[in-house]
Amino acid sequence: MVKYQIGGSLAANVATYVERAADTQLSQALLQRSFCYVLTSRQMGKSSLRVQMRHQSEAAGKGRCAVIDMTRIGSQQITQEQWYQGLAFDIARQLRSPQQFNIPLWWHSLGDLSPVQKLSPFIETVLRDDSIHPQISNTPIFSLS
């Protein structure tokens, strides 16, 4: 018996997921480390596509994915600094960052740099540091939101 789901993301590898040509195109573009953006109207499968891409890349050992919910970080009554640091925290949490790495301490050690200038080296160096993240240092990192 096949169960149909109305609304919400379909789990990876469910029989009711309909693979489209765009799935293959997105998968190939992500593996080539291209910037990708999926834009379509509501209830067209964007979240299910995200689930499929994450599952495929991680199952094949071709990349790690961080799923970022921008509404979770918030936008009211927080500073730019808090917003960007929250983004870094969520990325690290999604990639199963070891607890010994102190994001707030590292973040504040960069001093008066802008939040964007802090986020870039976080992604480029901290997430790639073998001693901190041996499980992801040699695999592509995708950010899906």
C-alpha positions in Angstrom: 0.0 0.0 0.0 1.3 3.4 -1.0 0.8 6.3 1.4 0.3 9.7 -0.1 1.3 12.8 1.8 -0.3 16.2 1.5 2.0 19.1 2.5 5.4 19.1 4.1 8.6 17.5 2.9 8.7 13.9 1.7 11.3 11.7 3.4 14.2 10.5 1.3 13.6 7.5 -0.9 9.8 7.4 -0.6 7.9 5.8 -3.5 5.7 8.8 -4.1 8.6 11.2 -4.8 8.6 12.1 -8.5 12.1 12.7 -9.8 12.3 15.5 -12.3 15.0 16.5 -14.8 15.7 19.5 -12.5 16.8 17.0 -9.7 19.6 15.7 -11.9 20.6 19.2 -13.0 20.7 20.5 -9.4 22.6 17.5 -8.2 25.3 17.9 -10.9 25.5 21.7 -10.2 26.0 21.2 -6.5 28.7 18.6 -7.1 30.5 21.1 -9.3 30.2 23.6 -6.4 28.0 26.0 -8.3 25.8 28.4 -6.6 22.2 27.1 -6.9 18.9 28.6 -6.0 15.5 26.8 -6.4 12.7 29.3 -7.0 9.1 28.2 -7.6 5.7 28.8 -6.1 4.3 27.2 -2.9 3.7 23.5 -2.7 5.8 22.6 -5.7 8.3 20.3 -4.0 11.2 22.6 -3.0 11.5 21.1 0.5 11.2 17.5 -0.8 13.9 18.3 -3.4 16.2 19.6 -0.6 15.6 16.4 1.4 16.5 14.3 -1.7 19.6 16.3 -2.5 20.9 16.0 1.1 20.2 12.3 1.2 21.9 11.6 -2.2 25.0 13.6 -1.5 25.6 12.3 2.0 24.7 8.7 1.2 27.2 8.7 -1.7 29.9 10.4 0.4 29.9 13.3 -2.1 29.2 16.2 0.3 27.7 17.3 3.6 24.6 19.5 3.9 23.6 22.1 6.3 19.9 22.9 6.3 19.3 26.4 7.5 15.9 27.7 8.6 16.3 31.4 8.5 13.2 31.9 10.6 14.8 30.0 13.4 17.7 32.5 13.6 15.2 35.3 13.8 15.3 38.9 12.6 13.6 41.0 15.3 15.4 42.3 18.4 18.7 40.9 17.4 21.9 42.6 16.1 23.6 41.8 12.9 26.4 40.2 14.9 23.9 37.9 16.7 22.2 37.0 13.4 25.5 36.0 11.6 26.9 34.2 14.7 23.6 32.3 14.9 24.0 31.3 11.3 27.5 30.0 12.0 26.2 28.1 15.0 23.4 26.5 13.0 25.8 25.5 10.2 28.2 23.9 12.8 25.3 22.2 14.6 24.0 20.7 11.3 27.4 19.4 10.4 27.7 17.7 13.7 30.4 19.9 15.0 32.3 18.5 18.0 31.4 20.3 21.2 35.0 21.2 22.0 34.9 24.1 19.4 33.7 27.3 21.0 32.0 29.3 18.3 31.4 32.4 20.4 35.0 32.5 21.6 36.3 32.1 18.1 33.8 34.6 16.7 34.8 37.3 19.3 38.5 36.7 18.8 38.2 38.3 15.4 37.5 41.6 17.0 35.9 44.4 15.1 35.6 42.7 11.7 32.1 42.9 10.2 29.8 39.8 10.7 30.2 38.9 7.0 34.0 39.0 7.3 33.7 36.6 10.3 31.3 34.2 8.6 33.5 33.7 5.5 36.6 32.5 7.4 34.3 30.4 9.6 33.1 28.5 6.5 36.4 28.5 4.6 38.8 27.6 7.5 37.0 26.5 10.7 34.7 24.0 8.9 37.7 22.7 6.9 40.1 22.3 9.8 41.0 18.6 10.0 41.7 18.8 13.8 38.2 20.2 14.5 36.1 18.4 11.8 37.9 15.4 10.4 34.6 13.9 9.1 33.9 16.9 6.7 37.3 18.4 5.9 37.6 16.7 2.5 34.0 16.7 1.4 32.1 19.5 -0.3 29.7 21.4 2.0 26.3 22.5 0.7 24.0 24.9 2.4 20.4 24.3 1.6 17.7 26.6 3.0 
